[in-house]
């Protein structure tokens, strides 16, 4: 199904019971975020929410629009995301026709592809320009922009479709970059150093030229998704949207700058960036579940705000998973798999686990044919586009279901040779990675769980059998070590049973020293994997433990291996340990906001008949 606008999508969601209208008065300061966070963590992602009575604004707020499998499928017009991948594969595998018959067979596909590039329309056909504000009439306070989390530096536009062009105007970039509101007509532009938007910005900066930027808010759902997609450099995201829609994206020229925006958008911000002007932005509660650090970023000056006569403000929140962005990321995982196979044809499937927040862990299955093939693939990943940010890569054989994470864990524990199958490397990391001692780079871990073929290094023979830990072992550990607040058997029986420890860390290197002491004590020889976490972690929540592990781990620094046993220290690091970043705070909502939402909950979701 092709949606001509966000409103078409809203009507579809409402007709299928996937959207709840909330008429109870709510505040855009923290309240909407708390409500949405609870809903997004409910079974199956909860419904999309349309807040119709937002304090100090006449605009409704749409949020969690993509936050379930049903809604991401509906947004992209498919019953299965893998069907889109297969469709993409048809185009990627096109061979030049050599006969008249082959040319004739290709014609329908070529005619379809002719509809993919965006097309220009006049202002008369552009609902996004029904109302135009310029000069002193530009005022962001009319838009119900959210403050999502207590320690956020202010209000942030979190679902902006940011549009700009390269200095020579030959390449258009469309991406999602958060925007902190500074005043009525300026915001920050949070371009991560590795992203295309930042690359274009530096082109303008080197030439000391003003950079034009446009921002669309609330376009049709396919355009919203395409802006989030990890497109190769130089490929227009509007072209991807046209491919997914099988219909061109209508664009309209902006009123005050020389860029084009989706004609059906709800709201458009037009303006410019002076590359000589930077301003402190952040902190902001990010998709890692932690606050990202503040830093200097470009300032976006708004020259015009255009919108529909009755605009809907579309937004999102990010934070501790699961959130709406998980489903957008999983869509990219499935859709871009064929593109990955053009470079690595041995790849069978891929999974980015929820707790890995996209860039901390990837599981890949391959058709293994020669020695060290998994390591070759890891090295390729660590040098390729956005995959280069991945911290942990697990490689398994073609017959292993990478989507079955419990089976993957069992495979690792039952087959891994800890001395030979772990591959440590170093490279760039995402800006949001806080675990490494230094910002932007650190160590990485590859785990080769494929079966050995002729020529592979021989595995160290192991006499380890499946072990079932004593159910009382956790209590014994707590009794012996007073610094242990809690202890839990995370995986048993297994060849490498896992014990989780919540440690009251009070001094530098305490986690590493605890691992050494524990592993040297013969009473605990049956424990194959020891994971040391912070004292507040709920060890009985598997998802929370994995989230902490992936977020806080610097592999080379935090992993100790000896005698086919492993200790992992994922506690908060201190400056005295060589840590040179500022360890961020976890995102937690304040109790007063929780109480206010509790008081409204039944009226929002279980209103009494009038």
URQUIGI-V226916 format. One record per residue. RES is the residue in three letters. OMEGA is omega as a letter, one per 40 degrees, with the letter a starting at -180 (NA if undefined). Layout:
BEGIN
res->(RES	RES)
omega->(OMEGA	OMEGA)
END
This chain:
BEGIN
res->(UNK	UNK	UNK	UNK	UNK	UNK	UNK	UNK	UNK	UNK	UNK	UNK	UNK	UNK	UNK	UNK	UNK	UNK	UNK	UNK	UNK	UNK	UNK	UNK	UNK	UNK	UNK	UNK	UNK	UNK	UNK	UNK	UNK	UNK	UNK	UNK	UNK	UNK	UNK	UNK	UNK	UNK	UNK	UNK	UNK	UNK	UNK	UNK	UNK	UNK	UNK	UNK	UNK	UNK	UNK	UNK	UNK	UNK	UNK	UNK	UNK	UNK	UNK	UNK	UNK	UNK	UNK	UNK	UNK	UNK	UNK	UNK	UNK	UNK	UNK	UNK	UNK	UNK	UNK	UNK	UNK	UNK	UNK	UNK	UNK	UNK	UNK	UNK	UNK	UNK	UNK	UNK	UNK	UNK	UNK	UNK	UNK	UNK	UNK	UNK	UNK	UNK	UNK	UNK	UNK	UNK	UNK	UNK	UNK	UNK	UNK	UNK	UNK	UNK	UNK	UNK	UNK	UNK	UNK	UNK	UNK	UNK	UNK	UNK	UNK	UNK	UNK	UNK	UNK	UNK	UNK	UNK	UNK	UNK	UNK	UNK	UNK	UNK	UNK	UNK	UNK	UNK	UNK	UNK	UNK	UNK	UNK	UNK	UNK	UNK	UNK	UNK	UNK	UNK	UNK	UNK	UNK	UNK	UNK	UNK	UNK	UNK	UNK	UNK	UNK	UNK	UNK	UNK	UNK	UNK	UNK	UNK	UNK	UNK	UNK	UNK	UNK	UNK	UNK	UNK	UNK	UNK	UNK	UNK	UNK	UNK	UNK	UNK	UNK	UNK	UNK	UNK	UNK	UNK	UNK	UNK	UNK	UNK	UNK	UNK	UNK	UNK	UNK	UNK	UNK	UNK	UNK	UNK	UNK	UNK	UNK	UNK	UNK	UNK	UNK	UNK	UNK	UNK	UNK	UNK	UNK	UNK	UNK	UNK	UNK	UNK	UNK	UNK	UNK	UNK	UNK	UNK	UNK	UNK	UNK	UNK	UNK	UNK	UNK	UNK	UNK	UNK	UNK	UNK	UNK	UNK	UNK	UNK	UNK	UNK	UNK	UNK	UNK	UNK	UNK	UNK	UNK	UNK	UNK	UNK	UNK	UNK	UNK	UNK	UNK	UNK	UNK	UNK	UNK	UNK	UNK	UNK	UNK	UNK	UNK	UNK	UNK	UNK	UNK	UNK	UNK	UNK	UNK	UNK	UNK	UNK	UNK	UNK	UNK	UNK	UNK	UNK	UNK	UNK	UNK	UNK	UNK	UNK	UNK	UNK	UNK	UNK	UNK	UNK	UNK	UNK	UNK	UNK	UNK	UNK	UNK	UNK	UNK	UNK	UNK	UNK	UNK	UNK	UNK	UNK	UNK	UNK	UNK	UNK	UNK	UNK	UNK	UNK	UNK	UNK	UNK	UNK	UNK	UNK	UNK	UNK	UNK	UNK	UNK	UNK	UNK	UNK	UNK	UNK	UNK	UNK	UNK	UNK	UNK	UNK	UNK	UNK	UNK	UNK	UNK	UNK	UNK	UNK	UNK	UNK	UNK	UNK	UNK	UNK	UNK	UNK	UNK	UNK	UNK	UNK	UNK	UNK	UNK	UNK	UNK	UNK	UNK	UNK	UNK	UNK	UNK	UNK	UNK	UNK	UNK	UNK	UNK	UNK	UNK	UNK	UNK	UNK	UNK	UNK	UNK	UNK	UNK	UNK	UNK	UNK	UNK	UNK	UNK	UNK	UNK	UNK	UNK	UNK	UNK	UNK	UNK	UNK	UNK	UNK	UNK	UNK	UNK	UNK	UNK	UNK	UNK	UNK	UNK	UNK	UNK	UNK	UNK	UNK	UNK	UNK	UNK	UNK	UNK	UNK	UNK	UNK	UNK	UNK	UNK	UNK	UNK	UNK	UNK	UNK	UNK	UNK	UNK	UNK	UNK	UNK	UNK	UNK	UNK	UNK	UNK	UNK	UNK	UNK	UNK	UNK	UNK	UNK	UNK	UNK	UNK	UNK	UNK	UNK	UNK	UNK	UNK	UNK	UNK	UNK	UNK	UNK	UNK	UNK	UNK	UNK	UNK	UNK	UNK	UNK	UNK	UNK	UNK	UNK	UNK	UNK	UNK	UNK	UNK	UNK	UNK	UNK	UNK	UNK	UNK	UNK	UNK	UNK	UNK	UNK	UNK	UNK	UNK	UNK	UNK	UNK	UNK	UNK	UNK	UNK	UNK	UNK	UNK	UNK	UNK	UNK	UNK	UNK	UNK	UNK	UNK	UNK	UNK	UNK	UNK	UNK	UNK	UNK	UNK	UNK	UNK	UNK	UNK	UNK	UNK	UNK	UNK	UNK	UNK	UNK	UNK	UNK	UNK	UNK	UNK	UNK	UNK	UNK	UNK	UNK	UNK	UNK	UNK	UNK	UNK	UNK	UNK	UNK	UNK	UNK	UNK	UNK	UNK	UNK	UNK	UNK	UNK	UNK	UNK	UNK	UNK	UNK	UNK	UNK	UNK	UNK	UNK	UNK	UNK	UNK	UNK	UNK	UNK	UNK	UNK	UNK	UNK	UNK	UNK	UNK	UNK	UNK	UNK	UNK	UNK	UNK	UNK	UNK	UNK	UNK	UNK	UNK	UNK	UNK	UNK	UNK)
omega->(i	i	i	a	i	a	i	a	i	i	i	a	a	a	a	i	a	a	i	i	a	a	i	i	i	i	i	i	i	a	a	i	i	i	a	i	i	a	a	i	i	a	i	i	i	a	i	a	i	a	a	a	a	a	i	i	i	a	i	i	i	a	a	a	a	a	i	i	a	a	i	i	i	a	a	i	a	i	a	i	i	i	i	i	i	i	i	a	i	a	a	a	i	i	i	a	a	i	i	i	i	i	a	i	a	a	a	i	i	i	i	a	i	i	a	a	a	i	i	i	a	i	i	i	a	i	a	a	i	i	a	i	i	i	a	a	i	a	a	a	i	a	a	a	a	i	a	a	a	a	i	a	a	i	a	i	a	i	i	i	a	a	i	i	i	a	i	i	a	a	i	i	i	a	i	i	a	a	i	i	i	a	a	a	i	i	i	i	a	i	i	a	a	a	a	i	i	i	i	i	a	i	i	a	i	a	a	a	i	a	i	a	i	a	i	i	i	i	i	a	a	i	i	i	a	i	a	a	a	a	i	a	i	i	a	i	i	i	i	i	i	i	a	a	a	a	a	i	i	i	i	i	i	a	a	i	a	i	a	a	i	a	a	a	i	a	i	i	i	i	a	i	i	a	i	a	i	a	a	i	i	e	a	i	a	a	i	a	i	i	i	a	i	a	a	a	i	i	i	i	a	i	i	i	i	a	i	a	i	a	i	i	i	a	i	i	i	a	i	a	e	i	a	a	i	a	i	i	i	i	i	i	a	a	a	i	i	i	i	a	i	i	a	a	i	a	i	a	a	i	i	a	i	a	i	i	i	a	a	a	i	i	a	i	a	i	a	a	a	a	i	a	i	a	i	a	i	a	i	i	a	i	a	i	a	i	a	i	a	a	a	i	i	a	a	a	a	a	i	i	a	i	i	a	i	i	i	i	i	i	a	a	a	a	a	i	a	a	a	a	i	a	a	i	i	a	a	i	i	i	a	i	a	a	a	a	a	i	i	i	a	a	i	a	i	i	a	i	i	i	a	i	a	a	i	i	a	i	i	a	a	i	a	i	i	a	i	a	i	i	i	a	a	i	i	i	i	i	a	a	a	i	i	a	a	a	a	i	a	i	i	e	i	i	i	i	a	i	i	a	i	a	i	a	a	a	i	i	a	i	i	a	i	i	a	a	a	a	i	a	a	i	a	a	a	i	a	a	i	i	a	a	i	a	a	a	i	a	a	i	a	a	i	i	i	i	i	a	a	a	a	a	i	a	a	a	a	a	i	a	i	i	i	i	a	i	a	a	i	i	i	a	a	i	a	i	a	a	a	i	i	a	a	i	i	i	i	i	i	a	a	i	i	a	i	i	i	a	a	a	a	i	a	a	i	a	i	i	i	NA)
END
